[in-house]
Structures are given as structure tokens and as C-alpha cells.
């Protein structure tokens, strides 16, 4: 059973499109050798929606052909390959529809539902590595969940162009569960416009706070800037071949870019080979201002994606 589909109804987790009890199935699936990898989508997705259900898009083994981003997270992260130790994939859906601030409020409720799932898995298999990979506003439930978990519940969290404030992530990493986790903050200047809009539409918890695209300061965190040529060169030296950016503005580049999801699978399945200390050697270009990023010339010019889904 490589993949379990779970949704959050407010702060309650339940199986997607099933009346079966979640917990017995989760207990049975947790015995599968290998890690647990929880995958969380971002803004505008909505479970059971005829067009925007995440379980028919990025969280599916066979995304809809009409999807804007027909790429399967589970498949690229190593599930469904028939390996005896591929572990358990958890596709976690939540209602990210509506306007941005409505989705953010529901994201924090979903974090409590996610915490129940993670706590149960940790109790079932306390030595099994449990990881999270989240895109956009999906980082909010991940951070909220840490507030309700004991130390050692989560090993690694991958934030892909997270729509989340730095102070929120830092507060989560200061909790007992956060202090024993590693936070890998994947950013790209292609996402700067979305960070800018997020900071204008969502009131920051602290004055002067910035989105995660500006980096994070924590001893157990690292920022990887995937549009930085030096970063990509360093990652190539350690075995991660990720294509360079081709767009000026793109919210989905951190998982759509060829090689990116394969790299994330390695980060989660072979963490001992890719420790934070090694990742820290990938230098981002901190001296490049947001405005200059917007006008920087990409490899090729693509249409602005304002009419596309921001999931």
C-alpha cells in the first residue's frame, strides 16, 4: 500500500472518498518498510472538487492530462515502483479554495488534523523516519502541526516556495518537534512576485516580517535558491542534476523543473548522504534585490502566469 489519501475537514483527518476508519488502515500501512513521506499541496486545490481535487492532480500517480502541471509527486518521490522498502506515501488534502486569507485560516486548522496523523504514525513506528514535502501555502499546515507534536515526530520538512512568513516557520522550529526536525527552504527568484503579493495581502505576525523566499534563520534550517547558478552547480557536484530556470515568473518551478522532484526524493530517502552541512555549502545570491529579480532576463521569456492555478 504505497499511498494513502487523507483529507482534513477543519481539524479532523479522514480518508479521501471512503467511509472506512482512518486509523486501522494507517496502522496497517505504517508497517511498510521505508520512510513515511507526507505530501501537501498549496493554494486553490480542494478535495473532491471536479477540477481542483489535488488527488487527481499532483498527489495522484496519474494526474489528469488537462492539469496545468501534470506531474506526479508520489511517482517522482519513489512510490509505486514495487520496491520492498519504498515506504508509505501520505497524500494530504485540505480546502485551499477561496481568497488567500480564508485559505490561510483553514491551513492552520488542517495543521491540527495533520498533527493527529503524524502523532499516530510516530506512536506506531517511533523509529521510522517521517518527512513532509509541501508547496506554497501547504507549508502552513506543516508548521502548524509542529505546534502539537512531541520531539522526534518529524525528521525533514521540505518547503517549496512556501507561502508562509519566516516568523511562523521559526516559531514552529522552536517547538520540541521543530527542534528535532530539519527544515529545507527551497526558493527561486521566479517566485518573488508571488512573495511580494503574499506580503501585501496577508498581514504579517510581526512588523517587518518577510515570506520564506527571503530565507530563514535557524540552526536546523537551510535555504536552497534554485535559480542561483552557483547553487545548481554545487547540487550537481553532489549528484543532483536540476535544470536551470526558463521563466521570469513561475510559482511552480521548484517542483516542475526537471530533476527537482528526484532530488527531493533523495533528500528524504537518503538524508544521511545529504546532510544539512553539505547543503549549506550551496551559496544563494543574497545581494540580488527583489526588484532586479523581476527584470532579470530568463533563459527564455514565457507568458505571465496570472491566469493559472497557484497551487
Buried (B, 14 or more C-beta within 10 A) or exposed (E): EBBBBBBBEEBEBBBBEEEEEBBEBBBEBBEBEBBBBBBBBBBBBBBEBEEBBBBBBBBBBEBEEEBBEBBBBBBBBBBBEEEEEBBBBBBBBBBBBBEBEEBBEBBBBBBBBBBBBBBBBBEBBEEBBBBBBBBBBBBBBBBBBBBBBEEBBBBBBBBBBBBBBBBBBBBBBEBBBBBBBBBBBBBBBBBBBBBBBBBEEBEBEEEEBBBBBBBBEBEBBBBBBBBBEEBBEBBEEBEBEBBEBBBBBBBBBBBBBEBBBBBBBBBBBEBEEBEBEBBEEBEBEEEBEBEEBEEBEBEEEEEEBEEBBBB
